[in-house]
Amino acid sequence: MSKKMRVLIAKPGLDGHDRGAKVVARALRDAGIEVIYTGLRQTSEMIVRAAIQEDVDAVGLSVLSGAHMHYFREVIDGLRAKGADDIVLFGGGIIPDQDIGALKAMGVLAVFTPGASTQEIVDFLHKVVAQN
């Protein structure tokens, strides 16, 4: 029996808008993926700790506040510091096109902006987690 994929969906920072994160979490669950949703106002340290404790395959950050570069960097650094850099990191939210290349260069495997379908996210996860 193969292990069920586990994905942590997190909302870092003070942004209180979580509708998109909840839509993604529900779509992943509907696709048979086990989802851990951290809730609002998480610190990067809390997200890293939860990802390791929950033994997830991937972490998805939802950032609408404009602080995406900061939070993605902190989560990547935190995962690396804990020896968990095999956890796939992806994200979405209000992220300017000009920042997507920089995020990918730092180790974010995919960025889903408004208008992306939930099926794209499911397909991405099935592809990269299988490769990982």
C-alpha positions in Angstrom: 0.0 0.0 0.0 1.5 3.4 -1.0 1.7 6.2 1.5 -1.0 8.9 1.2 0.4 12.3 0.2 0.4 14.8 3.0 0.3 18.6 2.3 0.5 21.4 4.8 -1.4 24.6 3.7 -0.2 27.7 5.7 -1.1 31.3 6.0 2.0 33.2 7.2 1.9 36.6 8.7 -0.9 38.9 9.7 -3.0 38.6 6.6 -6.5 37.4 7.7 -7.9 36.5 4.3 -7.9 32.7 4.0 -10.7 31.9 1.5 -8.1 30.9 -1.2 -6.2 28.7 1.1 -9.4 27.0 2.2 -10.5 26.5 -1.4 -7.1 24.9 -2.2 -7.2 22.7 0.9 -10.7 21.4 0.0 -9.6 20.7 -3.6 -6.6 18.8 -2.4 -8.7 16.8 0.0 -11.3 16.0 -2.7 -8.3 14.7 -4.8 -7.4 12.2 -2.1 -4.5 14.2 -0.6 -4.3 14.5 3.2 -4.3 18.2 4.1 -3.2 19.9 7.3 -4.3 23.5 7.4 -2.5 25.6 10.0 -5.0 28.4 10.2 -4.3 32.1 10.1 -1.4 34.2 11.4 1.4 31.6 11.5 5.0 32.5 11.9 7.6 30.9 9.6 8.9 28.9 12.6 5.5 27.6 13.3 5.0 26.5 9.7 8.4 24.7 9.6 7.7 23.0 12.9 4.3 21.8 11.8 5.7 20.5 8.5 8.3 18.4 10.2 5.9 17.2 13.0 3.2 16.2 10.5 5.8 14.5 8.2 4.4 16.3 5.1 5.5 15.8 1.5 4.8 19.5 0.6 4.1 22.9 2.1 1.9 25.4 0.3 2.0 29.0 1.5 -0.8 31.4 0.7 0.4 35.0 0.8 -1.7 38.0 0.0 0.1 40.6 2.1 3.0 41.4 -0.3 5.5 39.8 2.1 5.9 36.7 0.0 9.7 37.1 -0.5 10.2 37.3 3.2 8.0 34.4 4.2 9.1 32.0 1.5 12.8 32.7 2.3 12.2 32.1 6.0 10.4 28.9 5.4 13.0 27.6 3.0 15.8 28.5 5.4 13.9 26.9 8.3 13.4 23.7 6.4 17.0 23.5 5.3 18.2 24.2 8.9 16.1 21.3 10.1 17.4 19.0 7.4 13.9 18.9 5.8 14.8 20.5 2.4 13.2 17.5 0.7 9.8 18.9 1.5 8.3 20.5 -1.7 7.5 24.1 -1.2 4.9 25.9 -3.4 2.6 28.8 -3.0 0.1 31.2 -4.2 -1.7 34.4 -3.7 -1.1 38.0 -4.8 2.4 37.6 -6.1 3.7 39.9 -8.9 4.9 38.2 -12.0 8.3 39.8 -11.6 8.8 38.0 -8.3 8.0 34.5 -9.5 11.4 33.9 -11.0 13.2 35.0 -7.8 11.0 32.7 -5.7 11.7 29.8 -8.0 15.4 30.6 -7.9 15.3 30.4 -4.1 13.6 27.0 -4.2 9.9 27.5 -4.5 8.8 24.9 -7.0 5.6 26.5 -8.2 3.7 29.7 -7.7 -0.1 29.8 -8.4 -1.6 33.2 -8.9 -5.2 34.2 -9.0 -7.0 32.4 -11.9 -5.0 29.2 -11.5 -7.2 26.1 -11.4 -7.2 23.9 -8.4 -6.6 21.0 -10.8 -3.3 22.6 -11.8 -2.2 22.5 -8.2 -3.4 18.8 -7.7 -1.5 17.8 -10.9 1.6 19.7 -9.9 1.7 17.9 -6.5 1.1 14.5 -7.9 3.9 15.1 -10.4 6.6 16.5 -8.1 5.9 14.5 -5.0 6.2 11.3 -7.1 9.5 12.5 -8.4 10.7 13.6 -4.9 
